[in-house]
């Protein structure tokens, strides 16, 4: 599923991450362009596989003590 396809539920009992909320806020200004950029970085042509890129992203997030 592409990030741009996510829909934020309006149920207050459902957790939605901050990045999920940011991608939905003013999609034309931030969410849409950022999602396209992210898909290009994570799934575009590269010497690294998509899995290797995901692993690097999770490693950097853990070093920065950021929930992935």
C-alpha positions as MATLAB code, in Angstrom:
seq = 'XXXXXXXXXXXXXXXXXXXXXXXXXXXXXXXXXXXXXXXXXXXXXXXXXXXXXXXXXXXXXXXXXXXX';
ca = [
       0.000    0.000    0.000;
       1.338    3.412   -0.883;
       1.372    6.055    1.846;
      -0.776    8.351   -0.270;
      -3.573    5.763   -0.126;
      -3.818    5.757    3.671;
      -6.941    7.150    5.199;
      -6.899    8.481    8.731;
      -9.685    6.921   10.786;
     -11.826    9.329   12.762;
     -12.277    6.887   15.653;
     -10.602    8.421   18.747;
      -9.810    4.915   20.053;
      -7.666    4.100   16.980;
      -3.981    5.068   17.176;
      -2.596    6.873   14.136;
       1.115    7.687   14.062;
       2.301   11.261   13.749;
       3.685   10.631   10.265;
       0.323    9.159    9.240;
      -1.392   12.316   10.430;
       1.189   14.555    8.738;
       0.715   12.747    5.423;
      -3.030   13.383    5.587;
      -2.819   17.059    6.550;
      -3.040   19.258    3.449;
      -2.175   16.433    1.077;
      -1.718   18.814   -1.837;
       0.925   20.800    0.055;
       2.871   18.117    1.942;
       1.387   14.627    2.054;
       1.181   13.973   -1.686;
       4.624   15.281   -2.700;
       6.312   13.705    0.340;
       4.665   10.340   -0.352;
       5.877   10.408   -3.951;
       9.408   11.278   -2.839;
       9.379    8.560   -0.192;
       8.193    5.932   -2.666;
      10.969    6.914   -5.077;
      13.604    6.652   -2.351;
      12.354    3.404   -0.848;
      11.148    1.587   -3.982;
      12.923    3.238   -6.927;
      15.972    2.023   -8.823;
      18.905    1.353   -6.510;
      21.764   -1.023   -5.872;
      20.050   -1.744   -2.538;
      16.949   -3.896   -2.332;
      13.775   -2.485   -0.790;
      14.401   -4.696    2.246;
      17.920   -3.329    2.699;
      16.577    0.219    2.545;
      13.883   -0.610    5.111;
      16.515   -2.172    7.366;
      18.721    0.932    7.115;
      15.737    3.170    7.895;
      14.871    1.127   10.979;
      18.529    1.098   12.104;
      18.837    4.884   11.810;
      15.520    5.318   13.609;
      16.740    3.148   16.478;
      20.002    5.117   16.732;
      18.009    8.331   16.926;
      15.637    6.725   19.455;
      12.733    7.358   17.110;
       9.895    4.808   16.967;
       9.873    3.291   13.484;
];
